[in-house]
């Protein structure tokens, strides 16, 4: 008898609540698809209107979150859940959620600060958290940095707004510093001519500011020659490798030996 009552109640529940549940699921999945279409359309419109590449991922992510929250509220209404109950639940778990999400909310606020202050933009080369790489995307809670050895690093926005960030490409140019040690028997004037000739062959070296070549330290068994040239910030490492190779090759051709070679 009790089993029959249970089946009767389950059947009544399915008859009364089943259509709402089915409609809620349909609205949920359809809504998620619509949110995806809307965010994709907005992204395309932003691209056509040349919206700042730094702000675009952040705004798209924010729009997606807001639309999904509205969708969940709509599904709750369809299911017949009382908003007063929902409000009470939010109030009950508000303190706990606030403590749990304090870091997340801080990352969100930091993301807004980054967009407003713009210590860096998408495409800039930066040094952060001991890593050097290119900013590829600024999201709601984190920033994506691709290192020069092609590793994707997810950095919380709070780490980027509250700590020291070195933007190594904002100025457009960088000074390339090279030090080479020579024995006391090597003539400085001769070495300077060879290095200048090697630098002249490198097309990536900028003519302004002027290069500098001079002795940076004197040691018992020789001296160190310092070379300062200016290059474009993007492609810095490639230029460094190329010019060092040219200098070493030209010194060897002139039969000037380097320590250890």
C-alpha positions in Angstrom: 0.0 0.0 0.0 2.8 2.4 0.9 4.6 1.5 -2.4 1.5 2.3 -4.3 1.3 5.7 -2.7 4.9 6.3 -3.5 4.4 5.5 -7.2 1.3 7.7 -7.2 3.2 10.6 -5.8 6.1 10.1 -8.2 3.6 9.9 -11.1 1.8 13.1 -9.9 5.2 14.8 -9.6 6.2 13.9 -13.1 2.8 15.1 -14.5 3.0 18.4 -12.6 6.7 19.1 -12.6 7.9 17.1 -15.6 6.9 19.6 -18.3 8.6 22.4 -16.4 11.8 20.3 -16.0 11.8 19.4 -19.7 11.1 23.0 -20.7 13.9 24.2 -18.3 16.4 21.8 -19.9 15.5 22.9 -23.4 15.8 26.6 -22.4 19.1 25.9 -20.7 20.8 24.1 -23.7 19.2 26.5 -26.2 20.3 29.5 -24.1 23.9 28.3 -23.9 23.9 28.0 -27.7 22.4 31.5 -28.1 25.0 32.9 -25.6 27.8 31.3 -27.7 26.3 32.8 -30.9 25.9 36.3 -29.3 29.4 36.4 -27.9 30.8 35.3 -31.3 28.8 37.9 -33.1 29.9 40.6 -30.7 33.5 39.5 -31.1 33.1 39.9 -34.9 31.6 43.3 -34.5 34.4 44.4 -32.2 37.0 43.2 -34.7 35.3 45.2 -37.5 35.2 48.3 -35.4 38.9 47.9 -34.4 38.2 47.6 -30.7 41.3 47.7 -28.6 42.8 44.2 -28.7 43.6 44.4 -25.0 40.0 45.1 -23.9 38.3 42.8 -26.4 38.9 39.4 -24.6 38.0 40.9 -21.3 34.7 42.4 -22.5 33.8 39.1 -24.3 34.5 37.1 -21.2 32.5 39.5 -19.0 29.5 39.4 -21.5 29.6 35.6 -21.5 29.5 35.4 -17.7 26.6 38.0 -17.4 24.5 36.2 -20.1 25.0 32.8 -18.4 23.9 34.2 -15.0 20.7 35.7 -16.6 20.1 32.3 -18.3 20.3 30.5 -15.0 17.9 32.9 -13.4 15.5 32.4 -16.3 15.7 28.6 -15.9 15.0 28.9 -12.2 11.9 30.9 -12.9 10.7 28.3 -15.4 11.3 25.5 -12.8 9.1 27.5 -10.4 11.8 28.2 -7.8 10.9 31.1 -5.6 13.3 34.0 -6.0 12.8 34.7 -2.3 14.2 31.3 -1.6 17.1 32.0 -3.9 17.7 35.3 -2.2 17.8 33.5 1.2 20.2 31.0 -0.1 22.5 33.7 -1.5 22.4 35.5 1.8 23.1 32.3 3.8 26.1 31.4 1.7 27.2 35.0 1.0 29.8 35.2 3.6 31.3 31.8 2.9 31.3 32.5 -0.9 32.8 35.9 -0.3 35.7 34.4 1.6 36.2 31.7 -0.9 36.0 34.0 -3.9 38.0 36.9 -2.4 41.0 36.0 -4.5 38.8 35.7 -7.6 37.1 39.0 -7.0 40.5 40.6 -6.5 41.6 39.2 -9.8 38.5 40.7 -11.4 39.1 44.1 -10.0 42.7 43.9 -11.0 41.7 43.0 -14.6 39.7 46.3 -14.7 42.6 48.2 -13.3 44.9 46.7 -16.0 42.5 47.8 -18.7 42.2 51.3 -17.3 45.8 52.0 -16.4 47.3 49.8 -19.2 50.7 48.9 -17.8 50.9 46.6 -20.7 48.8 45.6 -23.8 48.2 42.5 -25.9 51.4 42.0 -27.9 53.8 43.6 -25.4 56.8 41.6 -24.1 56.9 41.7 -20.3 58.9 40.1 -17.5 56.6 38.9 -14.6 56.9 36.3 -11.9 60.4 35.4 -13.1 59.2 34.7 -16.7 59.7 36.6 -19.9 57.1 36.4 -22.7 54.5 38.0 -24.8 51.0 39.0 -23.6 48.5 37.1 -25.8 45.2 37.8 -23.9 43.8 39.7 -21.0 40.8 37.8 -19.5 38.4 38.6 -16.6 40.4 36.8 -13.9 43.8 36.1 -15.5 46.2 37.1 -18.3 47.8 34.7 -20.7 51.5 35.1 -21.4 53.3 33.0 -24.0 57.0 32.6 -23.1 59.7 32.7 -25.8 60.1 29.0 -25.6 56.3 28.6 -26.4 54.9 27.9 -23.0 51.5 29.3 -22.1 51.5 30.8 -18.6 48.3 31.8 -16.8 49.0 34.7 -14.5 46.3 35.9 -12.0 45.5 39.5 -12.7 46.1 40.4 -9.0 49.8 39.4 -9.5 50.1 41.8 -12.4 48.4 44.8 -10.8 50.1 44.6 -7.4 53.6 43.5 -8.2 56.5 44.8 -10.3 56.0 44.3 -14.1 58.8 45.0 -16.5 57.5 46.0 -20.0 60.5 45.4 -22.3 58.8 46.4 -25.5 56.7 49.5 -24.8 59.4 51.9 -25.7 59.9 50.2 -29.1 63.7 49.8 -28.7 66.1 48.2 -26.3 69.8 48.5 -25.6 71.8 45.3 -26.3 74.8 44.9 -24.1 77.6 42.4 -24.9 80.8 41.9 -22.9 83.9 40.1 -24.4 87.1 39.4 -22.5 90.5 39.8 -24.2 94.1 39.2 -23.0 96.4 42.1 -22.5 98.3 41.3 -25.7 95.3 42.2 -27.8 95.3 45.7 -29.1 92.1 47.6 -28.2 92.0 49.8 -31.3 92.3 46.7 -33.6 89.5 44.9 -31.8 87.3 48.0 -31.9 87.6 48.3 -35.7 86.8 44.6 -36.2 83.7 44.8 -33.9 82.5 48.0 -35.6 82.8 46.3 -39.0 80.8 43.3 -37.7 78.1 45.6 -36.3 77.8 47.4 -39.6 77.0 44.2 -41.4 74.1 43.5 -39.0 71.0 45.2 -40.6 68.9 45.0 -37.3 71.2 47.4 -35.5 69.7 50.9 -35.2 71.9 53.9 -36.1 70.4 56.0 -33.3 71.2 56.2 -30.4 74.9 55.7 -31.3 76.7 52.6 -30.4 79.3 52.5 -27.6 82.4 50.3 -27.4 84.8 50.6 -24.5 86.6 48.9 -21.6 84.2 48.0 -18.8 86.7 46.3 -16.5 90.4 45.6 -16.1 91.7 42.3 -14.8 95.1 40.8 -14.0 95.0 38.6 -17.1 93.3 41.0 -19.5 90.3 43.3 -19.9 86.6 43.2 -20.8 85.3 45.2 -23.7 81.7 46.4 -23.4 79.5 46.8 -26.5 76.2 48.8 -26.4 74.0 48.9 -29.4 70.3 49.7 -29.9 67.9 47.3 -31.5 64.1 46.9 -32.0 62.4 45.5 -28.9 60.7 42.8 -30.9 63.3 40.4 -32.2 65.8 41.4 -29.5 67.0 37.8 -28.9 67.4 37.0 -32.6 69.5 40.1 -33.1 71.6 39.3 -30.1 72.4 35.8 -31.4 73.2 37.1 -34.9 75.5 40.0 -33.9 77.4 37.8 -31.4 78.0 35.2 -34.1 79.3 37.9 -36.5 81.7 39.3 -33.9 83.1 35.9 -33.0 83.6 34.9 -36.7 85.3 38.2 -37.6 87.6 38.1 -34.6 88.6 34.5 -35.5 89.2 35.6 -39.1 91.5 38.3 -37.9 93.3 35.7 -35.8 92.4 37.3 -32.5 91.9 34.6 -29.9 89.3 34.8 -27.3 89.9 33.3 -23.8 89.0 29.6 -23.9 88.7 29.4 -27.7 
